[in-house]
């Protein structure tokens, strides 16, 4: 007697992984000729914060919810401060009016607005 049972492919219905793979495969540069996802290409794009990859992920509700968090005002200020400090564009509020700093009025106005001052 012949065994007519078949082994069903293991699937993960509605899994985020499957959703993400399909989303990434919508970008031609992430797909090999045989249809496989080029994970190294995706990793490189993620490591370099590739704008096209970020737009793709931000444009998808499930990916956006999974990978990106809403950030409050205080967190944004901290990140901005770190960026400005890292680029040496930040002058401490206490040093802003120091003549040796030689800050233009526009920079002083920016600093005041950063601190919520008029």
N, C-alpha and C positions, 0 to 999 in steps of 0.2 A: 504494500500500500504506500502511495506517495504522500509525503508530508506537504500539505498545502499551506502551512502557516508561514507568514512572512514576518520579518523583523521590521518593525516601524522605526523610522529614523528618529533619533532622539532630538526633540525640538524643545525650545524654551519659549512657549507662547507668551507674547507680550513682554519678553525680557528686555531690559534696557540695553544689554549687550547686543542683541540682534538689531534693535532699533538703531543703535549707534553705528554698527557695521553697515547697515543699509544707508544711513545718512552719509557716512564717509565715502561709501562707494559711489555716491552721486557725484563725487569729484573725480574726474578722469585721471588726474595725476596720482591718485591713491589706489588705482586698480591695475593689476597686472594683466597681461594679455589673456591669461587663462581665467580671469575673473576673481582671482584671490585679492584680498586686501593687502596692500603693501604697508605693513605695519611700521617698517623703518621710515618710510616717507612720512607717515602720519606723525611718528615720534619726532622727526626732524622739524616738521612744521609746528608742532606743539612747543618744542624747545626754543624755537626762534619767535614764538608768538606771531606766527604767520597771519597777516590780516584776513586773508581769504578763509582760513580755517576758523578764526575767531568769528567772522561774520556767519559762517555756516553753523557753528555751534550756538551762537547767540540768536540766530534766526529760527531755531527749533525749540519749542517750548520744553520738551523733555530734557534735552541736552542743557539748555539754559538753566533749568531748575537744578540739575545734577551737578553742573560744573561751576556755576557762577552764583555768588551770594549777593543779596542786597547789602550795601554798605552804608552805614549811617554817616552823618556829617562829621562826627568826631574822628571816625576811622579815615575818612577822606582827608581831613586836615593832617592827620598823622602821616599818611602816605605822601601827601604834598610836601610836608615839612622834610621828610626823609629824602625825597627827590631833590628838593631845593638845596638841602644841606649837602647831599652827595655831589651836587653840581656846583657847590660853593656860590649859589645864587641867593642864599638866605643871609640876612643880617638880623641879628637879635634886635628885638624891639628897643631894648635899653641902649643899644649902640646906634640906632637909626639917626638920631639927630647930631651925632658926633661929627664935627667938621672934617675929621680925618677920614671918615668913611666915604665922604664925597658922593653921597647918594643923590641922584636926581630926584626932583619932586615926584615924578611918576612912580619911582620905586618906593618912595615913602608912602605915597597914596595906596599902592598895592599892599604894603605891609600893614597899614592901618585897616584896610578892608579885610585882610587875612584875620586880624584880631577882632574884627567886628566893630571897629571904631569908625567914627564919622570922618 
